[in-house]
Every structure is written in C-alpha cells, then in structure tokens.
C-alpha cells in the first residue's frame, strides 16, 4: 500500500537562565536530547503525537527515527492527512521534563521532490523511454460481472478527474480484471492515490494496483508451419534474442519473453508484422495477469446460439412428474449450459459465465455446443423408454397388473389412436420391468384375440387312433404350436375338437392329417374266432400290447448288440514317435489280417488308438495275441477291449439349438436321453442313454436333420473322453509361426544374461517354441487332451499375449548424449548400473549423463564476462540477492570478485552469464543515488575503517530484529486471562450451551453477567471465568474442571501473505495495524491447542451435500458384493457419509467435520473437493467395459462368458441396445476384458455364418 512521507528534525527548546528567553538547540548536541536519550522513547512519542488528529491534525502513521541523529520520517497512509500535518505551523512534544520542537523539512514535502530533481538531470530521450517502459497502466482487480463498461468508465473518471480521451479501458472478463491505460504517467499516481480513499471502489470490492512493465509479447495468427527457431531469428534480427519462446499450437500463437521491458516496448510500437510471406500480430503479454493487452482489438467472443435436443415425450413426462428438471439444470451448469425443459423439444442455451471463465479461448466457444450436447445426452442416457403394441381392450384388461409391476418407478402412457403403450423411467428400472410388462401385455392381447377370433375344428377320430397319434407326439406338437390351444376327444361321438386361433388350429389339423396319411396300412384276413376275441377286450389295451415295443430281442438284435459291445480294441500309450503306418503293421502282424478287415483311428491328444474289426472273433484273437507280443511291449503299448458306447456326440449344431430340442428329437425316434450336456463353444452336445442298443441304433447313420437343421452323430466313449469319428476325425493344421519385435538392447541384455532358455521354458506351457527370432508352435499343441478348433485358432493370440507378458519384465530407456559426454560419464554410469535392472538405475543414469553433457558444454561453449565493481557495491548487491539469483539461474555458474582490481567475473554458458549481468545492471540502474557534501574530517574517518563493515553499518536494516532482542516492556496492567479462567474437559456433543451455562451458575452461584462461556467443540472443552470442584452434576456428565494457565503466546490472524515473521510488541487490545495491514490478536493456550476468541469464536456452517454419478453396472456390482459399507468406512476418514441407494450417489458431511481438532475455514471450504477427490479415488478401483452383442449371440456366448468371469464381475445385457456391460474391480476387468471380447466376437461370427447358411 502506498504511503506519504514527511521528514522532520527535532530541536530541544532551551530556556535562558538570566533573560528567560527561549532558544532552540539541535538534539544532537552535548546537552542531550534525541542523540543521548533512548531513540525508542522519542519514536513512541512521535507515533502518539502524529497519530492524534487533535494534537497534530494527523492520523494512522508509522515513524522511522535515525539512531544518534536528530531526524525522523513519518509515513501517513493518506495524502489528505499528510497535507493537514504540513499545514499546521507548530509541532512540539514533551519527553520527560524537556520540550522538543519539530521542524518539518519544506524541501522534502512530497515523495516526488527528490525524484523530480533527479528527473531534471536526465535527457529528454531518457525520460521518454522511462515513461514508455514504466507502466502507464493500472489494474483493477475483482471486477464483477455486474459492472458494465459504462459504470467502470464513470468510476475511473470520477476518481481521476479525466475524461475518456485521456485514458483507455480494457476489461478482461475471464480473470475479473480491468486495465486502465493513461495517456500521461502522472495520472497513474493520481489515480492510485485517489483509489485508496475511494468509497465507491470499496463499495464494488475493487482494488487498484500499478501494472508492471511487460517483459513478454504474445504473437498471434501464426500458421502451423512457423516453429520456435523462426521466431527467435525474427526477433534477434531486429531487436534481440528472446530468453524463451513458448509455442501454443492450439491457439496458433506463441509467447516470447525478453526480461527487458524496453525491448518489449519497442516491439509493441506496432502490432502488424511480416516474416517472409507470413503476417502476424504482436501484443504486450503480462505474466501476472496471464494475458496480453489487445486494446480495441481484444477478442469479443460471440455467445453461441442455443440449440435443440429432442427428448422422448414420455421420458420428458417422467422427468416432469419426478421434478427432475432442476437436478438436470444443476448438472449441466458445470458445462456453462442452461436447459429449458418446458416441452420435449428441449432448448439448451449458453450461460453468461461461459465467456467469463479463466483462460477462455476460441476453442472453448467453438466446442461449447458439442460438449454441452454430449453432456446432455449422457444425462438423458440415464433414462429410457420402450413401446408395446396394445389395443384399447387389451390395455384395459392388462392395466391394473402392469401398474402393480411398475409402481412409481416409471411413467405409463397409452395412445389409443396408435394402439401403443409407452413406459419410461430410469434406465435401470426400465430394464427390470420391461420383460414382465411385455409378458402381461402379450398375454392380455392373446386372451382378447382368442375371444374375438378363436375358431373350433372337429375331426372324426377313434380312441385307438388318438392313442396312436399321441404315441407319435400329438399333444407335444400342439403344445409347441401354442400352449393356449385346446384339444379334446369325445370318445362316444368319436370326434376330436381343436379350439384356438385359426393359424394354430389349422397347423395342428395339418400335423394330424400328415401322420394319418403317412401311417402304413395293410388288409388282413382275420379268422372269425380272433375277431370274436378282439370284441371281448379293450381296444386301447390291445393296441398298446400289439404296437408298443417291449424288451424281447430277436436274434438279429442280439447279433447287432454283440457287435457293438466287442467290435473294437483300445491301444494305450501311443507315442508321438509312432506313425500310422507302423501301427498298422503292428496290428496286421498280431492279428494276421490285412487292412480291409479292420479300421485304425489314432487319438493323438490322449495317446490312444482304436482298432475296429469287421468280425467280432478277430477282437478276441487280437487281445490274445497282444498279451504275448514283444513288439507291443517294446513300444510300451497295452491293449484292452473297448466297452459299448452309451452316449453320442452331436456336432455342427447352430447356437439356436437348445437342450430340449435334442431331447424331443431323440425321444421321438428312439428314447428320451438320461442327460444332454450342451457344449456351445464347440457347437456340440453329448447325449447319454445308458443303453448301448439305443446308441448302436442311432449311430447306424451319421447325418441327421431336425426341421431345417442338419447335424452329425458319433458314438462317444466316457472312458476315453472322446468320440470315434472313423475317417471323419478332425485333422488340425499347425498354426503358422509369427514374429514379435524385441528392443535391440533388451535382446542384447537377454543374450548376455543367458535368459533365452528360461523364456523358452516358460513359453512351452503355451505350446510355443521361442528362438527370439521367430516363435513357432510346438508339435505337442496338436497332442493336448480335449483339443478343439478353438485351441488351434487362438494359439497365436494366447502365445503372443504370454510372450508380451514375459517381455514386460524387461525395459529400456534412452538418453541423448554425444561421444565426448559419454566418454566422461561412462565409468560412473557403469559403476551405478552394475547388474541392476533398468527401472532402478534410470534416474541416476540420466542425472550422470545430463551432468556430463553440461560439463562438456561448459568446456566448449563457456564464456566469461568482467564488470567493474567495488567490494562495497558487491556487498550491497548480495544484500539484494545476487548470489541467490545466480544460483537460481544455474548452480554451475561461477561468480568471483577480485577486490584488488575491483573486477567481478561471471563464468558460465552465454545465456546464464548475460542473464546474470542483466540482473546486476538492472539493480545498479534502479539503485537510488545522491550527491553528498561530506566534510573532510568525515572523509578522513571513512579512510580509516573497512568499506564492507561501514556499508553494513550504514545500509543494512537493524529495525525489528534489534528490537526483538531486547526484552518487551509490558504495561503494568494485569493480564485479563491470568487465574481467572477454568477449563472444562470432556464436553460432549450432547451438552448444549444452555445446559453448560446452568451448570456453571449452579456451581458458582453467579448469573451470566459475572462470567463468559466459550465452547471449543473441536477439542471437547469449554472455558469460563470462575471455579468448581466436587460437583456431582459435573461428574454425572463426565466433566472435569481445572484452572487455565496464563497465556504465554498470542495467535495473530487476518495476516496477508506479505507479512513475515517480525512483530514489534503485543498489546492488550485485539485490533492492531502494522503499517497499512490490520490484523487481530487473541491469547493462545498451548495446553488446549487453540486461542480464546470470546464472542468472536468462528461458527462454521456445515457444507451442502453434493452428488457424484457412478456407472450403473459398477453400482450394481458394488451392491451385489455388499461393498457399500466398506466405501462408507473409508470415506468416514474424510468426514463424509456416502448414500449409495442409487447410481446418483449423494455425499454428505459428517457432524464430526465441525468437531475436528484445529478446525479452520480451509477445512470447511475444501471439504467438498477433498471428499470428491477421495470418492473418485475409491471409484477408480472399479471399472466397466461394453461389447456390442445382439440377443441371439449373447444367448450362445452367455454360459462361456460367465464361466470366465465367475464371481469377479457383474454382467448386464441390454437387448434393446444390443450392449453387454461388464463391471467389477479394475484389476479383474483388465484380466477378463480380452477373453470376454473374443468369446462375444466368436459368437457373433457364428451367428452370421449360420444366417448365411440358412440363406
């Protein structure tokens, strides 16, 4: 803050002993006065005197008195006060019994006086340059959106007394600032002086400060082809090389920094420049504001046009009913968007704050619409709707049941004109109710349709014929056509009645007629006696006895069964080294048969071979011969009979075939299987009958058709875990080798450490051979048990993933280093690296290399600069921070002073040296100088002392530090806190202020006027002024009382960041002023860890709850795994309660937030951001991903996906969108994402293939 100085001299008034006349003498004489007495006493008297408006016409001020000198300086905070003091003629103070007269020095009445004298010595050119470089502008901070340009202009004119032709105003809305540029520099001082006392500025919260001279320029309209070096060359050619150039490609701009205000001022004389054929603009850039000043060319952003988004009518109705409009608006406000939801054709408009945001660029404005649109659509994706076709009568029948399902979770709208029911609500709720609602509606439509369109058909049919048709599957076929269709037989009238919808009835009738026509018939000549017998028995029983199969076996059946049970032999332990030809020769040698009498099927994956003989006796002959065969024993082979197959393997099944379809197929032609196991991955199934006859009958053929579906059937043997395919056994083709690149130096490291074999060993479990040139599949890939096409097809991706996992254990990094630097650094780098891995040594190696590069660069490019400098001047510059500034520029730069030659040498890289030299020159130019007439005797004295010591004594401030070394003189007032306060510990939250007051009054017998009570909730204490000891009432509440010690510390509050650790004295008041800084002081108690504020103790307001959105499926996973409580427990350490009742999570502050120890405004203000960050950190442990998959593909893939995912994730398939979402812990999701996507893609591919085949 600016201060206004008055210089004064102090003279002692002396009264003559004889004539009684008053005389004045300088206080520095032998008679005593300011020079002989304590300076602090005079200083305090001067502060009291000039601080009193009554005594001196003064006001708020501070005093600086010179040691052993009759001079002092008084600094006032306001120009008007200074002028009043100067206008007063007589000023006197009394110290002890002496009167001192104060003379104001008229020649230094204004702080500008000395500056004006020096100004006269400068040339006109220097003055003009200094004026142009010294900023002629003022910054107004805290400019509100409510302040218009006209109002700001009037405020400026009111304070400065100038009209608009004398200044220019540029408002920077995005940073809430305005810059006033005056035509004449003196107007800046005048405005700053007036602004300090302006109530109008204070009313609007505005503060004024001078704008520093710009040391950077912003270059705009640069094409992408312009690079940093081009700008450096451009500026270097006409002015000087910039210290730094920062390119901003997104904004087609750059910022060039010169650290020389004169250069910037020279550049900015013009705005339009050309570099070759490229034209661009240049503006002064101010680091403190983070923006350039454009004057009249400041970009004026046009507010984007509102746009429309359509919301489903019924979704909009749901939002209105649930009063969600405001919630959507609140969430969209963070995207600077206002949403008008008055009707389903929603209007989205930009908020005015869009053009007020910090760092606003054209990109923010241009992309606002797309950003807001995306955010709004994300909001709307939380809601969905579906439609059902239902006419009025069906809706009337279904409405009550539908509403009982939906409850309040959705909005229902039936459009009778279109015959459509629409259901809308939150997406999660809609997913739950969609299936039940559609089922209810379809059921109601079906009932109404049957009532209005139903027909009945009658057919002649005897009970015996009906029985035969039932054996063929009549009732099952009717059930498949429609479960609601009715079939009834009138045995007396021998009529079959079919009732249902026309299509159902006629389809069933056609089924019956097809079976009737296809029934084989034959004319029989039945003897009369047999006819008489038939008339005496029941037709149904007789039909069942004649036409239903029993267990009696014919000779042919027995022969067939015998062949199935004993027609094959199994050879175990078949090695990879045994070829098919060698096995065939062994079989022929033992059996004595040729290859036409048997078939050989080798099952490589289980190391077995099956020999099927054409004649059963050959099995016994081979088994007998094999027991004594040395040839079989030589190869480790053993032979055993193969049991009869009791299962079949069904292959080439499309995903649409389900278990029940296969059961019906086998039941119709043979028998109902005991079990059917579907194998979706292999498009196969295994049906078990536990009856070898049935399996033998089925396997007479291999090709079957079920409706339009064709498939193959093979006998399956549980003991071998495979089917026998004969000549159709799949032959797998070995996958092609593939290549993977390894970093050259990583490969070299692996070779040096002999890790090739280790990698090969680990990759062998993936059936992969690695020679680190080319990973090949191992032959054992085609020998693994349970081999399927999937194993072969996915070998490459599996091996590739495994190999990359292996290689991820090794890494490399690079450093740019030339040959000479590497030569210097090599030995030290090798001593660091040794045998360690790259991750541990990366930092040290980079540091060593950079150090070596720097040293080489300094040896080759280093320069030295000498400057004339006396030791005294060097000392003063050190006080200004020379060595610290040099250290900041470069720790490796060297500065040395030759005191004899009075030369300062700076050694380092050119940029470092010249930057340091500029720093010194700037401080030298800015050092105030004054010509002094020093008496010869004083010059002689100076020649006898050390220059540095003398400089330190004259020019180094002692001020506050010296004062603090002396004991503080306390007033003789008794401390208001000593032995008058009592502390109550263990104050519970349940104890109110009123109850505590009553307890104090009850124990002390005093009323509230005799004490004050201050509750420190965060430490569970209360303080009051008086005492207590054995009160049962205190003990009942767990309270203990103790005297409060006298405070030996104070807490100083409301300090700006500029205040450093210097305090002059402590008074018994609370409100203080230090120069222009006001602050408060309170007694601080170490034992309680807090100050006592009395009635001024801060009362904190509990922060508002806020919302965070969690992915719907992630939320569902958390709920299923019962993780809500765990999250709440972890968030409690941030004083936060988390309501996870739905994905739109509510985070609320816990009451303990305001009870924590050492609570400050910062804790309360930052609670939301801290809790938000912590919650998001929690949620980052969970993730989700989506796959596009339609209903049929999901049905085919679901079982395998669930077997992969297990309990590690939640699966949700949205059939309406065709999206599968998988959510869980982030680590688990990373593991399962690849496999799940592969399974889904494979299922989709299979569905497409099946569809093409059907076409």
SEMARGU-888395 format. One record per residue (C-alpha): residue in one letter; x, y, z. Coordinates in steps of 0.25 Angstrom, whole numbers, plus 5000, padded with zeros to 4 digits. Each point is the difference from the previous one (the first is absolute). Layout:
BEGIN
aXYZ...
This chain:
BEGIN
x500050005000x500550144997x500550095011x500250155001x501350055007x500350125008x501550035004x500250075013x501250055009x499950005015x500550125008x500050025015x499450135006x501050065010x499550115010x501150115003x500450015015x500150155000x499150064990x498949885000x500150004984x499749874993x501149954991x500149874991x501149914999x500249884992x499749875008x501349944995x500950105009x500749965013x498850065007x499349874998x498749984993x499749904989x501449964998x500349975014x498649945005x499449874995x499550014986x498849915003x499450105009x500150114990x499449914990x498849965008x499850145004x500050044985x499049894997x499150045010x500150154996x499849984985x499049895002x499150105007x499150094992x499750095012x501550035003x500650004986x498949994990x500649874997x499449854999x500549864997x501550004999x501349945003x501450065004x501449974996x501150075009x501450004997x501049955010x500950115007x499450114990x498950115002x499249954988x498849924998x499049964989x498549995002x499249924990x498550024998x499049914994x499250114993x500550124992x498950095007x500549975014x501450044995x499650134994x499350045014x501249975008x500950094991x498950115000x500150015015x501250095004x500449965014x500349865005x500649975013x500249875009x500449995015x500949895004x500349995015x500250155004x500450044987x499350064988x500449974986x499650094988x499749924987x500450074987x499449944987x501050014989x499350084989x501049964989x499549855001x498650025002x499649904989x500649874997x500150044985x500950125004x501349924999x499649934988x499750134993x501450055003x500649874994x499050014989x500650134996x501349944998x499549904989x499950034986x498750024993x500349864992x500249935014x498850065006x499149964988x500649865000x499849985015x498650054999x499649904989x500749895008x499550035013x498549964999x499050104998x498949915004x499249965012x499449865002x498650005007x499849865007x498749935004x499250064988x498649945001x499149954989x499050105005x500950124997x499850054986x501150074992x499250145001x500049995015x501449965001x500450124991x499250105009x500749945012x501450034993x499650144996x499450035014x501349965007x501050054990x499250134996x500349974985x499149974988x500049884991x501050074990x501149995011x500049855002x499649874994x499249895007x500249854997x499149905008x500649865002x498749935004x500649865001x500950045011x499150105006x501050124997x500050134993x501250074995x500050165000x501150054991x500250155002x500650094989x500950075010x500849935011x499750105011x498549964999x500449865005x500550065013x498850095002x499049894997x500749905010x500050115010x498550034999x499649854999x500649975014x499050095006x498849984990x498849945007x499449984986x501149904996x499949935014x498549994998x500249924988x501149925006x501050054990x501550025003x501050084992x501549974998x501050054990x500349904988x501449964998x500750024987x499849894990x501249914998x499449904990x499250014988x498949914994x500149974985x498749964994x499449964986x501249904998x499849894990x500449865004x501350014992x500650105009x501049945010x500750055012x501350034993x499450094990x499450095010x501350005007x500750044988x499050114996x500150075014x501549985000x500250074987x499250135004x500150005015x500749895008x499949855002x498849975009x500449935013x498949904998x498949974989x498849915004x499249954988x498549995002x499549924987x498649985005x499850155000x500950034988x500950095009x501350015007x500550085012x501450054999x500750055013x501150105000x500150045015x500350144995x498850105000x500750104990x500149894989x498549965002x499650155000x500850014987x499349884993x498650045004x500150144994x499449924988x499049885000x500149954986x501349944995x500449914989x501049894999x500349954986x498649994995x499449975014x499250125006x499749995015x499750095012x500850045012x499450045014x500650035013x499949885010x499950015015x500449885008x499350055013x498650004992x500349884991x499550084988x500450104990x499450144998x499450024987x499350145001x498950014991x500449874993x499749915012x499249894995x498550015003x499449865000x498649994995x499149915009x499749874993x498649984994x499049925009x499749864993x498949905002x500049865004x498849915000x499649925012x499149884999x498650055003x499749905011x501550015006x499750165001x498749975007x500749915010x501050115003x498950105002x499349915009x501249975008x500450145001x501449974994x500150134991x500850085010x500949885003x500449994985x500250154999x500950005012x500949894994x500050074987x500550135006x501449945001x500050004985x499550155000x498649954995x498650045003x498949904997x498650044997x499249885002x498650074998x499749894989x500649884994x500750084989x501150055010x500750134998x501550005005x500650145002x501450055004x500150065014x500650145000x501149945009x500549934987x500750134996x500550035014x500849875002x501550015003x500949974988x498950024990x500449974985x499249984987x500149855002x499150015013x499050084992x500049924987x499949875007x499050045011x498849954992x500649864997x500549995015x498650045005x499349914991x500949885004x499850035015x498450024998x499949874992x500949935011x498950055010x498949954992x500649864998x499749985015x498550004995x499449914990x498649964994x499449884993x498749984992x499049884999x499049994990x498649985007x498650044996x499050075010x499349875004x501349925003x500650125008x498750015008x500249855004x501550025003x500150145006x499849965015x501049894999x501050094993x499950115010x500249915011x501349954994x500550144996x499550075013x500750145001x501249974992x499550044986x499050084993x498949934991x499450064988x499049924991x499750064987x498749944996x500050064986x501349934996x499849885009x501350025007x500450005015x501350075004x500749985013x501150105004x500950025012x501449985005x500849904991x500349905012x498550005004x499549984985x501049894998x499349935012x498650024996x500149994985x499949845000x498849995010x499250114993x500249944986x499549875005x498850055007x499650084987x500249884991x499249925009x498950105000x500050014985x500049854998x498849995009x499250114993x500449944986x499649865004x498650065005x499850074987x500749924989x500049865006x499549884992x499749855002x500249894991x499549855001x500649884994x499549855000x500949925009x499949875008x500749995014x500949904994x500550094989x500150115010x500949915009x500949974988x500150154997x500450035014x501149904999x500450084988x500150135008x498650064997x499950075014x501450055000x499950054986x498850085004x500750065012x501150044991x499050074990x499350085012x499949965015x498650075000x499449914989x499049905005x499949854995x498849915004x499549864996x498549965001x500249855001x498549984998x499950084988x501449974996x500250144997x501350085002x499850155003x501250104998x499750155006x500950124998x500450104990x499849974985x501549984997x500249915012x498849924998x500349974985x501549975003x499649905010x499049944991x501149994989x500949935009x498949895003x499749984986x501549994996x500249895010x498749934996x500350004985x501449955004x499549885008x500349874994x498849924998x499749854995x498849924998x500049885009x499149874999x499749985015x499349875004x498650015006x500549955013x501050115001x499050104997x499149955011x501250015009x500350144996x498650045003x500149955015x501350085003x500350155002x500450074987x501150095007x500649885008x500049924987x500750114992x501050025010x500349855001x500149994985x500750134996x500950045012x501549955000x500449905012x501349955004x499949874992x501349994991x500049934986x501349924996x500350114991x500050115011x500849915009x501149994989x500050154998x500150025015x501149905001x500850074988x499950135008x500549955013x501249934994x500450054987x501250095004x501350005007x500750125007x501550024999x500550095012x501350085001x500250024985x501250094999x500250124990x501149924994x499149894995x499550034986x498649954995x500849904990x500849945012x498749985008x499349944988x501249904998x499949965015x498549974999x500249924988x501249925006x499249965012x498649984994x500549944987x499050084993x500150104989x499550155000x498749964993x499649935013x500150115010x500150155002x501050085008x499750135006x501150085008x499650095011x501350085001x499550105012x499849885009x501249914995x499049894996x499649924987x498749934998x500049874991x498649974995x499949854994x498949964990x499849875007x499849985015x500949885001x501250084995x499950085013x500349885009x501149954990x500750145001x499950015015x500549865002x501250034991x500350145006x500249945013x501349924996x500450104989x501450055003x499950114989x498850075007x500849995013x501250064993x499250124997x499350015014x498749974994x498849935007x498749944994x498649995006x498649984995x499250134998x498750005007x498750024993x499750154998x498850055009x500150154995x500050074987x500750134996x499250094991x500850104992x499850124990x498850065009x499750144998x499850095012x498550004999x499949855004x499749985014x500049885010x498549984999x500049994985x501049895000x499249925011x498850014991x500749964988x500649875006x498749975008x499250004987x500949904993x500749925011x499950045015x500150115009x501550025004x500349995014x500850134999x500450104989x501350095002x500150124991x501450054995x499750134994x501550034997x500149884992x498650014994x499849865005x499249925011x500249865007x498749925002x500149885009x499049895000x500749895009x499449904989x501049954990x498949954991x499450144998x501450064997x500349894990x498750034993x500350155000x501449984995x499649914988x500050144993x500850125002x499250114992x498650055006x499150114998x499150075011x499050094993x500950084991x501349975008x501049904996x501049945009x500949885003x500049895010x501249915005x500149905011x500650065013x500949935010x500050055014x501349925003x500850074989x499350135001x499850014985x499149954989x500449914989x499950064986x500649904991x500650064988x499350145004x500950025012x500450154999x501450024996x500650135005x500950094992x501250055008x499950155001x501050094993x501250065008x499950155002x501050115004x500150095012x501050125001x500950015012x500850135003x501449984995x500750035013x499049915008x500349894990x501550025003x499850005015x499249874999x501149944992x501150055009x499249945012x499849874993x498550015002x499549954987x499849865005x499250055012x499150074991x499849884992x499749915012x498950105004x499450014986x500049844999x498750005009x499450084989x500449894989x501050114995x501549994996x500750135000x501450024994x499850155001x500050024985x498749924998x499049945010x499649864994x498849915005x500549875006x499549874995x499449975013x499050114997x499249894992x500249905010x499450065012x498849945007x498650054996x500550074988x499050094992x500050094989x500050125010x501449955005x500650014987x499350124995x500450085013x501449955001x500750124994x499250105008x500349925013x501549984997x500150154996x499450045013x500949915008x501250044993x499750155002x499749975014x501449945001x500750124993x499250105009x501049965011x501150074992x500150144996x501050104994x500150155000x500850104992x500950135003x500550094989x501550015002x501150034991x501349934999x500950095009x498950015011x499849854999x501549985002x500050095012x498849935006x500249854996x500849965012x499150065011x498749944992x500649865000x500350015015x498550045002x499449904991x500949875003x499049884999x498750085004x498750014992x499750134992x498950045009x500950025012x501150084993x499250094990x500050125009x501549995004x500549974986x499250124994x500650095011x501449964997x499850014985x499450145001x501150045009x501149954990x499350074989x499950135008x501549995003x500449984986x499150114995x500650105011x501449964995x499750024985x499050125001x500350075013x500350155000x500550095011x499550155002x500750105009x499450125006x500550125008x499649985014x500450055014x499949915012x499050095007x499150004987x500249845000x499550005014x498850084997x499649914988x500249885009x499050065010x499150024988x500149854997x501149994989x500649865004x498649955002x499550054986x501349944994x499749865007x498650004994x500550034986x501049895001x500749935012x501249974991x500350154997x501250065007x500150155005x501350055006x500450145005x501450054998x500050105012x501450064996x499650024985x498650035004x499549914989x498849905000x500249874991x498849924996x500349874994x499049904993x499249984988x499750124992x498550015003x500349985015x501150105000x499250114993x498849985008x500850025013x500650124994x498750064996x499549975015x501250085005x499850114991x498550015003x500350015015x501150104997x499150094991x498949995010x500950045012x499750145006x501250095000x500250135007x501250104999x500450035015x501050115004x500849935011x500950085009x501549974998x500049955015x499049894997x500749964987x501349985008x499249915010x499449924988x501449974995x500449945014x498849905000x499749884992x499150034988x499149875002x499850025015x499750144997x499049974989x499349895009x499950105011x499450114991x499149924991x499649885007x498750015007x500049965015x498650055003x499149895005x501149895003x500750095009x498750045007x499649855002x501449975007x499650105011x499049965011x498650044996x499550115010x498749965005x499050095006x499749995014x498549954998x499749875005x499749904989x498549984998x500249854999x500949975012x499449915010x498650044996x499649884991x499649865002x500149894989x498949895000x500549884993x499249884993x498950094995x499149914993x499250044987x498749975008x500350125009x499350124995x500550145004x498850035008x500249875009x501550045002x499650145004x499049955010x501149905006x501050125001x499050085007x499549895009x501449975005x500550155001x498850065005x500250124989x499150044989x500450024985x500550145002x501149955009x500749914990x500149964986x500049864994x500749964987x499849864995x501249944992x499249884993x501149954992x500849975013x498849965009x500350125009x499450125006x500650125007x499350095010x500550115010x499849945014x500249875007x499449865005x500549875007x499249885005x498750024993x499249884997x499350064989x501350024992x500449865003x498749954995x500350064987x501449955000x500650145001x501350045007x500450145004x501450065001x500650145001x500450064986x501550045001x500450144996x500250014985x501450024995x499750004985x499150084991x499349964987x500150114989x498949994990x499650064987x501450024995x500350014985x501049914994x501050124999x500250015015x501349935005x500449955014x500250135006x499250065012x500350135008x499249995012x498749945005x498950085007x498849965008x499150044988x499549914989x500050094988x501350054995x500650074988x501449974995x500350114989x498849984991x499749865005x498949985010x499949875008x499549945013x500749945012x499449895009x500649935012x500549864996x500149885010x501049894997x499349905009x498750014992x500650034987x499150114997x499850155002x498850065008x499250094991x498850045010x498850044992x500850004987x500349855000x499749954986x498749934997x500149914988x498849964991x499949864996x500349984985x498949964991x499949854995x500449984985x499849894990x500949914992x499649914989x500449855000x499949914988x498749935001x500749864999x501150035009x499050055011x499349864998x501349935002x500250085013x498649965005x500249854996x501349995007x499550085012x501150114999x499150125004x500449995015x501549984996x500050134992x499350085011x501049955010x501250054991x499350134997x499750035015x501550045002x499650114991x498850045008x499149954989x498749915000x499749944987x498649964996x500149894989x498549974999x500150034985x501150034990x499850155002x500750005013x499850105011x501350045008x499650085013x501050055011x500049935014x499750085012x501449975005x500650094989x499750125009x500549935012x501449974995x501350065007x500650124994x498850034991x500150124991x499250064989x500949934990x499649865005x498550044998x500250074987x500849894994x499249885005x499249984988x501250004990x500849915010x498849905002x499750014985x501549964997x500049895010x498749944995x500550004985x501349945005x499149895006x499249984987x501249994992x500249875006x498849954992x499850014985x499149954989x500049974985x499049984990x499849904988x499050014989x499349864999x498649974996x499049915007x500349874992x501550025001x499950035015x499249875002x501049924993x501250075008x499450025014x500449875006x501450014996x500150145004x499549975014x501049895001x501150104997x499550115009x499549915011x499750095012x501150114997x499050094992x498650034998x499449984986x498850084994x499549974986x499150114994x499249934989x499450134995x501350074998x500849874997x501050035010x500749915010x500650085012x501049935009x500450075013x500949975012x501350035007x501050064990x501049895001x499049894998x499450084988x501450014993x500149855001x498749964995x499850114989x500849934989x499449865002x498650065001x500150084987x500649884993x498849915004x499050104996x500650034987x500149854997x498549985004x499650124990x500949944989x499349865002x498650065000x500450084987x500549874994x498749925004x499250114994x500749994987x499949854999x498550025002x499950104989
